[in-house]
């Protein structure tokens, strides 16, 4: 399920600390880039559910943030 369409996911990816190169890689190679970015972050960096919730809310995705709980 793709919960974010278009380019909006990139602001979340940036807020989570992905580099421009990582974002481009994910953008061109996945069907659901937001899901791929979240999976990548969860494996590469320590992030709590609270931090993820805050980042999603700050980027304008409060509904998606609520789904993380």
N, C-alpha and C positions, 0 to 999 in steps of 0.2 A: 504494500500500500504506500503510495507516495503522498505524503502529507503536506509537502511544500513544492509548489511548481515554480518554474522560471528560475530567476537568478537570486531569489530571496535567501536561499540556503547559504549563499556565500558569506553573508553578514554573520550568520551563526558560526560558520566555520572559522572566520577571522577572529571572532570573539573568543572562540575556544582555543585559539593559538595555532591554527594551521597556517603554514607558509603559503605564499602565492603559488609556488611550485606544487605543493601538495593539493591545493584546491584545483588547479588546472588538471592534474593527474586524475583526481576523482571525477571532475566534471566531464571529462572526455571518455571515461571508461566504465561508468556505472549507470544503471537505469534510475536508481534513486540516490542521488548524491548526498542528500542530508543523512539518510540512513548509513551510507558508507562513511561519511565524515564522523558521525557519532560512534560507529564501530571502531574506526581508526583511533579516535581519541581515547576510547575506553581501553584499548590495548597498549597505546603508546604513552599515555600520561595518566596520572592519578587525578580523577575528578569525582567529586561526591555528587549525589543526587541533588543536594541543595545548590551546589555550584552550577550544575546543569540547568536546574530550574531557573535560577537567577539569570543566567546568560540568555536562555530562551525568552524569558520575559523582557529583558533589556532590549533584545533584538526585535521585539514586537510580535512574539509568538506565544502569548499567554495560554492559548488553548492547547498547544503542543506541550507547553511546560506542565500543564495540569495532567497530561497523559503520562508524564514521567513518574507521577506519584503512585 
